[in-house]
Amino acid sequence: MMSLSRVRFDSRSTMRADADDDDDDARGGFINPEPIVYARARDRASARDARAAREGDETTRDAVDALEIFDHVRDINDPEHPYSLERLNVVSASAIECDDARNRVRVEFTPTVPHCSMATLIGLSIRVKLLRTLPRRFKVDVVIAPGTHASERAVNKQLNDKERVAAALENGNLLEKVDLCLSGKTAV
C-alpha cells in the first residue's frame, strides 16, 4: 500500500497524491515532527442550543455566522498528527469571515510550518467539510493566511478553482485521505 506524504496539482491541474520520499524517512516521516498543541476553545453550547431550538421552525431561515463555520471545521484532523486543526492552531474563529446576507464564507488557515506539504490536503478537507454541511447558496473561499506558507499563492489558486477541486474529489485515493481527516483520523 502506498503511503502518501504530499498532495499537489500537476501541469494538467489535476490534484495528485505523491508517495513518501527518502527525505521524510530521515525526519521520521513527518513534515513537522513536533507541532505545538494548543488548548481547545470552549464550545458555544448556548448558541448551539438556540439554533437547535429553532430547527423545528421551517418558516425561519437560520443565519450562519463565523462561529458556526468554526464549529464545522474545528474538529477536522491534521493529516499527519492525531490532533484537530483547532488544537494545532491551524484554524481559529477569528480567521473566519461569514456574510450570511451575501452568501459568502472565507476561511483562512495557517499551516504549522511554512513549507508544509499537507497544506493542500488541509485546505481541501476544510472545503469538502463546508461543501457537505453548508447550504448550497454559500460561496466558500479557503485560503492560506498571508505570509504563512512558501507556496501560498499556488495553493490558494488550487483550492479555489472549482474544476481542480472537482477533479481532485474524483480521485478515490485522495478522497479517502480527505474522509480520514474529516473522521478524526490521520491520513498518513
C-alpha positions in Angstrom: 0.0 0.0 0.0 1.3 3.4 -0.9 1.9 5.9 1.9 1.1 9.5 0.9 3.0 12.5 2.1 2.2 15.2 -0.4 -0.8 16.5 -2.3 -0.1 18.7 -5.3 -1.6 19.7 -8.6 0.2 18.6 -11.8 0.5 20.5 -15.0 -2.9 19.4 -16.2 -4.4 21.0 -13.0 -5.1 17.5 -11.5 -4.6 17.1 -7.8 -2.1 14.2 -7.2 -1.0 12.4 -4.1 2.7 11.7 -4.1 4.4 8.8 -2.4 6.7 9.3 0.6 10.3 10.1 -0.4 13.5 9.4 1.4 13.7 12.9 3.0 10.6 12.2 5.0 12.1 9.0 6.3 15.1 10.9 7.7 12.6 13.1 9.8 10.6 10.2 11.0 8.1 10.6 8.2 6.7 13.9 9.4 6.9 17.4 7.9 6.6 18.9 11.4 7.6 16.1 13.8 6.9 18.2 17.0 3.9 20.5 16.4 2.8 22.9 19.1 -0.6 21.7 20.6 -2.9 24.4 21.9 -5.9 24.1 24.3 -9.3 23.7 22.7 -11.6 26.7 22.8 -14.8 26.5 24.8 -17.8 25.2 22.9 -20.6 27.6 22.2 -23.3 25.5 23.8 -25.7 28.3 24.2 -25.6 29.3 20.5 -25.9 25.6 19.5 -28.9 25.2 21.9 -30.6 28.3 20.4 -30.0 27.0 16.9 -31.3 23.6 17.8 -34.5 25.1 19.3 -35.1 27.0 16.0 -34.5 24.0 13.8 -38.1 22.8 14.2 -39.4 26.1 12.8 -39.3 25.6 9.0 -40.5 29.2 8.3 -37.4 30.8 9.6 -34.0 30.6 7.8 -31.2 30.1 10.2 -28.5 32.7 9.9 -25.0 31.3 9.6 -22.1 33.1 11.4 -18.4 32.7 11.7 -18.6 30.8 14.9 -20.9 28.2 13.3 -18.4 27.8 10.5 -15.7 27.3 13.1 -17.8 24.7 14.8 -17.9 22.8 11.5 -14.1 22.9 10.8 -12.5 22.8 14.3 -12.5 19.0 14.6 -11.1 18.2 11.2 -7.9 16.2 11.9 -4.5 17.2 10.8 -3.4 14.8 8.0 -0.2 13.7 9.8 -0.8 14.3 13.5 -3.5 12.9 15.8 -4.7 16.4 16.7 -7.5 18.6 15.3 -6.8 21.7 13.2 -8.1 23.7 16.2 -5.6 22.1 18.6 -2.7 22.9 16.2 -4.0 26.5 15.7 -4.4 25.9 12.0 -7.9 27.2 12.1 -9.4 29.7 14.6 -12.7 31.5 14.8 -11.0 34.9 14.3 -9.7 33.8 10.9 -13.2 33.1 9.5 -15.5 35.5 7.8 -19.1 34.8 7.1 -21.6 37.1 5.4 -24.9 35.4 5.5 -26.7 38.1 3.6 -24.3 37.8 0.7 -23.9 34.0 1.0 -20.1 34.1 1.4 -17.7 32.3 3.7 -14.0 32.8 3.8 -11.8 30.6 5.9 -8.1 31.4 6.4 -5.9 28.7 7.8 -2.3 28.7 9.0 -0.1 25.6 8.3 2.1 24.6 11.2 5.3 25.2 9.1 5.9 27.4 6.1 6.9 24.5 3.9 4.0 22.2 4.9 3.4 19.8 2.0 0.0 19.0 3.6 -1.4 22.5 3.1 -3.4 21.5 0.0 -4.9 18.4 1.7 -5.8 20.5 4.8 -7.4 23.2 2.6 -9.3 20.6 0.6 -10.5 18.9 3.8 -11.9 22.3 5.0 -13.6 23.0 1.7 -15.1 19.5 1.5 -16.4 19.7 5.1 -18.1 23.1 4.3 -19.5 21.9 1.0 -21.1 18.9 2.8 -22.5 20.9 5.7 -23.5 24.4 4.5 -26.5 25.2 2.3 -25.6 25.3 -1.4 -26.2 29.1 -1.5 -22.8 29.8 0.0 -19.7 30.6 -2.0 -16.8 29.2 0.1 -13.3 30.5 -0.2 -10.5 28.6 1.6 -7.1 30.4 1.7 -3.8 30.2 3.5 -3.2 33.1 5.8 -0.9 35.7 4.1 2.8 35.1 4.7 2.4 31.7 6.4 3.4 29.3 3.6 6.1 29.2 0.9 3.6 28.4 -1.9 0.7 30.4 -0.6 -0.4 31.8 -4.0 -0.3 28.5 -5.8 -2.1 26.6 -3.1 -4.8 29.3 -2.8 -5.3 29.2 -6.6 -5.7 25.4 -6.5 -8.1 25.4 -3.5 -10.5 27.9 -5.0 -10.6 26.6 -8.6 -13.9 24.6 -8.9 -12.7 22.4 -11.7 -9.5 21.4 -9.9 -11.3 20.7 -6.7 -13.9 18.6 -8.6 -11.1 16.7 -10.3 -9.4 16.1 -7.0 -12.6 14.7 -5.5 -12.9 12.2 -8.3 -9.5 10.7 -7.2 -10.6 7.9 -4.9 -7.3 7.8 -3.1 -7.3 11.5 -2.4 -10.9 11.5 -1.3 -10.1 8.7 1.1 -7.4 10.9 2.7 -9.9 13.8 3.0 -12.5 11.5 4.6 -9.9 10.3 7.1 -9.2 13.9 8.1 -12.9 14.6 8.4 -13.5 11.5 10.5 -10.8 12.5 13.1 -8.0 10.2 11.9 -4.6 10.9 10.5 -4.4 10.5 6.7 -0.7 9.4 6.5 
